[in-house]
Amino acid sequence: MSPDALHRTVLVVDAEQFSGRKNLEQRNVRNAVYVALAHALGSHWSACHRKDRGDGVFLLAPADFPKQLFVERIRLRWRCTLGKFCSTRTARPACRSTTRSGCSTRRR
């Protein structure tokens, strides 16, 4: 293992059937996913590295971020917030998420 490798937690979120939606629905779905994730992460949101994947988000937590927080609280809070956010809108995304943790290094 590289000496600069850090143990990191990754959360990947994907909106199902995204490409089959119209532009306005796609924007609403993406907004819902981001609002729900930001709410679920609270003050930790700004510390996480995020990559927009169009129909989803790739989120890399800081090395000192406890992975149990993702497993026990954040995914649950995200799903609850997403459900509440979408209950008043026509575009209701079905989303998948997965959490993994392991060592990562920065590309040079």
C-alpha positions as a Markdown table, in Angstrom:
| # | Residue | x | y | z |
|---|---|---|---|---|
| 1 | Met | 0.0 | 0.0 | 0.0 |
| 2 | Ser | 1.2 | 3.5 | -0.9 |
| 3 | Pro | 2.4 | 5.6 | 2.1 |
| 4 | Asp | 0.0 | 8.4 | 1.2 |
| 5 | Ala | -3.0 | 6.1 | 1.0 |
| 6 | Leu | -5.9 | 7.1 | 3.3 |
| 7 | His | -8.9 | 5.1 | 4.4 |
| 8 | Arg | -11.9 | 6.8 | 2.9 |
| 9 | Thr | -15.6 | 6.3 | 2.7 |
| 10 | Val | -17.4 | 6.6 | -0.6 |
| 11 | Leu | -21.1 | 7.1 | -1.2 |
| 12 | Val | -22.5 | 6.7 | -4.7 |
| 13 | Val | -26.1 | 7.7 | -5.5 |
| 14 | Asp | -27.8 | 7.0 | -8.8 |
| 15 | Ala | -31.3 | 8.1 | -10.0 |
| 16 | Glu | -33.0 | 5.3 | -11.9 |
| 17 | Gln | -34.5 | 5.8 | -15.3 |
| 18 | Phe | -32.9 | 9.2 | -15.5 |
| 19 | Ser | -32.3 | 9.4 | -19.3 |
| 20 | Gly | -35.9 | 8.5 | -20.0 |
| 21 | Arg | -37.1 | 11.8 | -18.3 |
| 22 | Lys | -37.6 | 15.1 | -19.9 |
| 23 | Asn | -35.1 | 18.0 | -19.2 |
| 24 | Leu | -37.3 | 19.7 | -16.6 |
| 25 | Glu | -37.8 | 16.4 | -14.7 |
| 26 | Gln | -34.1 | 15.6 | -14.9 |
| 27 | Arg | -33.3 | 19.0 | -13.3 |
| 28 | Asn | -35.8 | 18.4 | -10.6 |
| 29 | Val | -34.5 | 14.9 | -9.9 |
| 30 | Arg | -30.9 | 16.2 | -9.7 |
| 31 | Asn | -32.0 | 19.0 | -7.4 |
| 32 | Ala | -33.8 | 16.6 | -5.2 |
| 33 | Val | -30.8 | 14.3 | -4.9 |
| 34 | Tyr | -28.5 | 17.2 | -4.0 |
| 35 | Val | -30.8 | 18.9 | -1.6 |
| 36 | Ala | -31.4 | 15.6 | 0.2 |
| 37 | Leu | -27.7 | 14.7 | 0.4 |
| 38 | Ala | -26.8 | 18.2 | 1.7 |
| 39 | His | -29.5 | 18.0 | 4.3 |
| 40 | Ala | -28.4 | 14.5 | 5.4 |
| 41 | Leu | -24.8 | 15.4 | 5.6 |
| 42 | Gly | -25.5 | 18.7 | 7.4 |
| 43 | Ser | -22.2 | 20.5 | 8.3 |
| 44 | His | -20.2 | 17.7 | 6.8 |
| 45 | Trp | -21.4 | 18.5 | 3.2 |
| 46 | Ser | -18.7 | 21.0 | 2.5 |
| 47 | Ala | -15.9 | 18.7 | 3.7 |
| 48 | Cys | -16.8 | 16.0 | 1.2 |
| 49 | His | -15.4 | 15.9 | -2.3 |
| 50 | Arg | -18.3 | 15.5 | -4.8 |
| 51 | Lys | -18.4 | 14.5 | -8.5 |
| 52 | Asp | -21.6 | 15.1 | -10.4 |
| 53 | Arg | -22.3 | 12.0 | -12.6 |
| 54 | Gly | -25.3 | 13.5 | -14.4 |
| 55 | Asp | -27.8 | 11.0 | -13.1 |
| 56 | Gly | -26.1 | 10.7 | -9.7 |
| 57 | Val | -23.4 | 11.8 | -7.4 |
| 58 | Phe | -20.0 | 10.3 | -6.3 |
| 59 | Leu | -19.1 | 11.5 | -2.9 |
| 60 | Leu | -15.8 | 11.0 | -1.1 |
| 61 | Ala | -15.7 | 11.7 | 2.6 |
| 62 | Pro | -12.6 | 13.0 | 4.4 |
| 63 | Ala | -10.3 | 10.4 | 5.9 |
| 64 | Asp | -11.3 | 11.4 | 9.5 |
| 65 | Phe | -15.1 | 11.0 | 8.7 |
| 66 | Pro | -16.5 | 8.0 | 10.6 |
| 67 | Lys | -17.8 | 5.4 | 8.1 |
| 68 | Gln | -20.4 | 4.3 | 10.7 |
| 69 | Leu | -22.0 | 7.7 | 10.2 |
| 70 | Phe | -22.7 | 6.9 | 6.6 |
| 71 | Val | -23.9 | 3.4 | 7.3 |
| 72 | Glu | -26.1 | 4.2 | 10.3 |
| 73 | Arg | -27.4 | 7.7 | 9.7 |
| 74 | Ile | -26.6 | 9.5 | 6.5 |
| 75 | Arg | -28.1 | 7.0 | 4.1 |
| 76 | Leu | -31.3 | 6.8 | 6.2 |
| 77 | Arg | -31.6 | 10.6 | 6.6 |
| 78 | Trp | -30.9 | 11.0 | 2.8 |
| 79 | Arg | -33.8 | 8.6 | 1.9 |
| 80 | Cys | -36.2 | 10.2 | 4.4 |
| 81 | Thr | -35.3 | 13.7 | 3.2 |
| 82 | Leu | -35.6 | 12.7 | -0.5 |
| 83 | Gly | -39.0 | 11.2 | 0.1 |
| 84 | Lys | -40.3 | 14.4 | 1.9 |
| 85 | Phe | -38.8 | 16.6 | -0.8 |
| 86 | Cys | -40.4 | 14.6 | -3.6 |
| 87 | Ser | -43.8 | 14.1 | -2.1 |
| 88 | Thr | -44.8 | 17.6 | -3.2 |
| 89 | Arg | -43.4 | 17.3 | -6.8 |
| 90 | Thr | -44.3 | 15.4 | -9.9 |
| 91 | Ala | -40.8 | 14.0 | -10.6 |
| 92 | Arg | -40.2 | 11.4 | -7.9 |
| 93 | Pro | -36.9 | 9.7 | -8.4 |
| 94 | Ala | -36.3 | 6.1 | -7.5 |
| 95 | Cys | -32.7 | 6.2 | -6.3 |
| 96 | Arg | -30.1 | 3.6 | -5.5 |
| 97 | Ser | -27.1 | 4.1 | -3.2 |
| 98 | Thr | -24.1 | 2.2 | -2.1 |
| 99 | Thr | -21.5 | 2.9 | 0.5 |
| 100 | Arg | -17.9 | 1.5 | 0.4 |
| 101 | Ser | -14.8 | 2.2 | 2.4 |
| 102 | Gly | -11.2 | 1.4 | 1.7 |
| 103 | Cys | -7.8 | 3.0 | 0.9 |
| 104 | Ser | -7.4 | 5.6 | -1.8 |
| 105 | Thr | -4.6 | 7.7 | -3.1 |
| 106 | Arg | -4.6 | 10.9 | -5.1 |
| 107 | Arg | -3.8 | 10.8 | -8.7 |
| 108 | Arg | -0.8 | 12.9 | -9.7 |
